Amino acid sequence: MSTAANRNQIREARRDEYEQLRSIELAADSLFETVGIGPFDNDDSENHLSSAALVLVASDPPLGFIILDIVDGLPNILAALGAAR
């Protein structure tokens, strides 16, 4: 059971959560499609979570996440996704 502290927590993702984060990502992608954005190329062999410089999650268990990567030597947010509960 989540406590208020767990729901308000921003933390680094654990590798064992990546599959759950991928599910959140796919659900968010489908929401974009309902307003005419997409479909997105979701190659299951692509492992952008593991190759990211940093993956942060909101809450425990995760409700959403941000992928941070380095592009041209600068930090960039590649994805910021969330789910309401």
N, C-alpha and C positions, 0 to 999 in steps of 0.2 A: 504494500500500500504506500502511495506517495504521500509525503508530508509537504507542507507549504515550502519548506526549505528546499526539498528536492525539485519541486515544480519551478522554482525561481533560479535554479542553478544553471550557470553556463560553465562548461568544462570541456576538456579535451575528450574526444571520442575514444572508446576502447575498440580494438580491432574486432572483438567478438560482437560488436554492435553494427558492423558494416553491412551485414545482410539486412538488418532492420532498417538502416538508413537508406539502403537501395530501394526498399519497399516504399518508404516515405517519398523518395524521389520519383518513383514511377506513379504514385498516386497524385503528386503535384503536377507532373507532366500531363496526366489525363485531365486535370482541371483546366490547364491552359488550352487544351484542345477544344474544350466547350466554348471558348470565346474566340476560336479561330487561330490560335497560335500553336504551331506544331503541325504534324506530329514530329517529335524529336527522335533523333537516331539513338536508340538505346541498345548499344552493342553489349551483350552480357560479358563478352571477353574483355571489354575495357574496364580497367580497375583504377579509375580516377581517385577513389577514396584512399587506396593504399599508396598512390604516387603523390598525393597532395603534400604540401609543406605542413599543413595543419588542418585538422578537421575538428570543429567545435560543435557541441550539441547543446540544446536547451532542454533541461530537465533530466530526470532519471526515473523511469526509462525515457529515452529521447522522444521529444515531440517535433523537433525540427533540427536542422543543422546548417552550418556554413562551411564551405570548402575554400581554403586559402591556398593559393599557389603562387609561385614566382614566375612572372612573365617579363621577359626583357630586363631582368634584374630588379624588378619592382614587385611588391606584393599586390596581388589581385584577388578579389572575391570572385570565384568562379560559379558558385551556386549558393543561394540562400533560400532554403525551403522550410516550410513549416506545416504543421497539422494542428487543427483545433480539436480539443477533447472536451 
